Amino acid sequence: MPALVNYSGDDEFYSMGSLCTNPMDLGRFYSIASQLDIYSPPCKRARITFPFVFGSSDFAQKKKPSIDVLPDECLFEIFRRIPGGNERSACACVSKRWLTLLSSIRRSESCKTITSESVCNDVEMVSCDDNGEIESDGYLTRSLEGKKATDTRLAAIAVGTSGRGGLGKLLIRGSNSVRGVTNLGLSAIARGCPSLRALTLWDVPLVGDESLFEVANECHLLEKLDLCNCPSISNKGLIAIAENCPNLTSLSIESCPKIGNEGLQGIGKHCTKLQSISVKDCALVGDHGVSSLLSSATDGLSKVKLQSLNITDFSLAVIGHYGKAVTNLVLSNLQQVSEKGFWVMGNSQGLQKLTCLTISSCRGITDVSLEAVAKGCTNLKQMCLRKCCFVSDNGLVSFARAAGSLESLQLEECNRVTQSGIVGAISNCRSKLKALSLVKCMGIRDVASELVSSPCSSLRSLSIRNCPGFGSASLALVGKLCPQLQHVDLTGLCAITDSGLLPLLESCEAGLVKVNLSGCMSLTDEVVSALARLHGKSLELLNLDGCRKITDASLMAIAEHCLFLSDLDISKCAVTDPGLAVLSSADQLNLQVLSLSGCSSVSNKCFPFLKKLGRTLVGLNLKNCSSISSSTIELLVENLWRCDILS
């Protein structure tokens, strides 16, 4: 005993004699000791310098933990009796085998408590928790993208979220190219996360109906399902969801080649709470599926989006007749729909609640059908027409005259619309129209016009982007028609000059709040000075990105007149350090976002000025400022710790 008491180090061993005289007994000693509840201090592994042979059975027992000798069936029974989520998560970290077994346990199979009587008598083996963790509220959101999307991670999520509020939303985008998401991973989520309410699957080719069956059987609270590019999921999986998930309110299907009419019919029959449906690029979806879905839909279906489908005029007629609750409708790239289909949809008088309509790349929308839509949708407030090549000035003016509630009109790549059609539309919507947007409309030509029309006092927002034919004459005409503008976006209008923009600035009576002149390369300091002088008391955002003729003179005018400017973009302008000095000296200015990207004349001397502006800045863009060194940027980062600096 004295020798044992005098033990003084990890590398010292008892030298007075072996506790077991026979080497074979030493293995038996460790075997017995492993079954006893004893304490022994930690020590390093003994350095054995002579041949030593253990018994084969004893050595195997020491090398491998005894619990791993048990078959999966026994481990399953043990694991499902683990009481809490933290304990299950700890067990899942031991090995991939344990993680797989834990993720295979359904929440309904998990035991809350095991009484000593049930264990001893083997009579009552299971006491399940029907009201506790199984009915988790689903607070957690998890997202897996690209290489991170694997079955192992999904299994870990299924086990780890069970004790932390439950998984409510799961988004999977893409898949690991070597160990991608399969039915095993999604099935683990279904078994372990019955609180799941929103499921998004994008680009997962190995996920099929089998896992969707599991989701349908276990996740009865599912409300939102988004499937995109899932070639292995068919009508069977979608029907299973429809039959077992009565709370489904939102469904989106895109590029799923095995989903067709039968699946949509199942959704229409069983999902009585459906509010939003979106179907895009599904070759098997036709008139039977769309018409069945719309005709059986309840009053809750308010959002419908149909894109790139093989449907005909019949489907649009059904929408016009049964879409009594639809408020938002998107129809895109429907090549088999003719003028008759849109005409019938409008004249069916069923879309009385429709407030927002988007029609894109549909040859069937013409001047005649567009007017019919306006007459049938009496509450239409927002209208967007994209790539509608058969809509001309006559149709646009007739539509504007018939749409008495129209507040927002957007035209994109409608190349038959000219300046005359725009002026006519504004004149006929003068009582309600608040926003007008023109994007890439190549038919507009800059022609001086003597058209006399009463002004549109309701228009507040004007956006004309990348319309090369829209010049100073057109802009001056629009300025006369719209005296109450507050938001102006003229991005990419290279043809406009100071003489064209100044009349617009002078005619705006309400005071401009947001002005975007990005890419207007012909504008000079004169127009910016006029803008600051006339609208400095209301201006909050000014974008001059790419206006190469803008110099420090504009910054001086901004510093003097702009009281509420919070966002200023002078990227690729001819401003210098003295201009920033003047800007920083304006005490009334409280800039929050400043962009100097591509300003090559701004140098390291700007540091004290930017530091002073940084008292209020939350965003600073210094990309491609070649005259500012990295050391100066590092100093700015240290001093402007509240500001997000891009360099």
Summary of the structure (lengths in Angstrom):
residues: 647
radius of gyration: 35.4
end to end distance: 71.6
largest distance: 118.0
contacts: 2205
relative contact order: 0.03
helix: 38%
strand: 14%
